[in-house]
């Protein structure tokens, strides 16, 4: 009998990742730079400016 799990067989490592983060105090929106369609995007939620940051995020396989 085979058992299937939604969890990966090995943990996904966190890597330093460039992200755009919203500058508004009340908004927690962010997006990976690699998936942004603009050079300097505005927040899609509140339309505030976004700053580039580095965060430790799970590595995405392409």
Buried (B, 14 or more C-beta within 10 A) or exposed (E): EEEEEEEEEEEEEEEEBEBBBBEBEEBEBBBEBEEBEEEEBEBEEEEBEBEEEEEEBEEEEE
